[in-house]
């Protein structure tokens, strides 16, 4: 099963730049690349930071951009989003009984679980007891699960970034819950960090995805300031199967030369040198 993971699209009001680039243009490039190469995907999952300032016009633009998508898209919110405004525009968006944008669906034998880790007026992640209760019910009821969320629930060895990971109070209980159900969880996918980070935590494997906009440059020492640059963006193609995950990072905005070669080349000696 092919799943596309894309994140941190940070849409503005159309025409307004974000970080020196046009996030709408970047998203259009990403969607065009997906349509050209991955129309067979089962889902496109966007793990939050849909709108940079949480503005209605940005969500309207996203809704328009999604209108012609042939692959079903699942939306999540991030710290830059405004939950109420998002839900006003996407009024068919499923939520849990408490109004959080927690939702889930079964694809094949796997429960795809999409989490709402947003707290009010904070960039740090929140996943309160009510949300953990919803997640516990989901995990208890399924046989296999694949989790998506906006925030990284674990510190990543990046002192500045780790200040806006899942907050310290929620981190322990969330980790305990994940560890309890880890044998069922194939993978945990998140955004937020605007960079590819892979590893294992609480008994599960995890991966983040670059932003379609600006990229962060990991700094393992800086305590306060995040650093980023308009480096090449990407989305990820996940080949997901029972107990298998393969993740390809797709540099969709590269417009320079591409060198194609076959795989049966005979180049055991450098050109101009006699073979030994
Ligand atoms: Fe972001």
Boltz pocket constraint, residues with backbone or C-beta under 6 A from the ligand:
constraints:
  - pocket:
      binder: B
      contacts: [[A, 8], [A, 10], [A, 48], [A, 49], [A, 78], [A, 80], [A, 192], [A, 193], [A, 194], [A, 211]]
      max_distance: 6.0
